[in-house]
Amino acid sequence: MDCSQLSTVVQAFVDGELVASEAQLVEAHAARCAACTERISQQRQLVTVVRAAKGALPQAPLALRARLQFDLAEEGRRSRRKQAAVVFAGAAAVALIGLTGTWQHRAAQRRAYADDAAQRHARQYPLEVQPKNVGQDFGQNVEQLEAFFAGKLDHRVAVPQIPNARAAGARLLNVREKPAAYIRYDTARARQLGLFVYGDPPRDVAYDDEPQVANSHGYNVVSWRNGDVVYQLVSDLDERDVLELLPPSELPLPSRSPQVQPASFQR
């Protein structure tokens, strides 16, 4: 509610004719607006003066006074209720437009990050570091890759183990304006996965803890958040197969067995 809207319902507010939710909007605005607080105070003073002056006026017959007072009060209530209905309907419409705009912005933002991750994965940038012995125990490979990222980003990069895939190497990339770790995994049938990991302390990127899947440039992009860190896994596997690959314990995701082999690998 703004000052112009309050001015149209101030009389109804002073007369106690607004419903509770409408009165609360008036009170909330007046609490932060000195001018409207003064407007309400002046209206209350005017009502007090008018009521006090009624006794000094010549008295019409009682029946006539009662009828006129009833008709005037009823007409005033109808007029004020119409004004209030218009004001609060407008306020509700503005709020709805705001919510719709926010949802559309968040959806467009998620799409932009998914598109950028898919395009960068598709370009097959050269890796900056590769495990010395790719066939070694996964834990040893992880140590080498995590050591490469140490100090290069504002957050620790935890390299997750993905079932039926091995970490082939890593490099630094950006996802839009976010500096990111990029880890490439090799899988069966020469399939490759790309995992982007980037910090987002302001939570500018509208991702939640639960995975969200988007299709972009022929890839499925699964995105999720772990606190202030965002993960985006890019693959040409089917959506169901990509979700089966997600780590079961390293990240806050629905529990999945690390022994599951995606259907695409079984064919």
Secondary structure, DSSP 4 states (H G I P E B T S, - for coil): --HHHHHHHHHHHHTT-S-HHHHHHHHHHHHT-HHHHHHHHHHHHHHHHHHHHGGGSPPPPHHHHHHHHHHHHHHHHHHHHHHHHHHHHHHHHHHHHHHHHHHHHHHHHHHHHHHHHHHHHHTTPPPSB--SSTTS-HHHHHHHHHHHHTTTSSS-------TTEEEEEEEEEEETTEEEEEEEEEEGGG-EEEEEEEE-TT--S---SS-EEEEETTEEEEEEEETTEEEEEEESS-HHHHHHHS-SSSSSS----TT---HHHH-
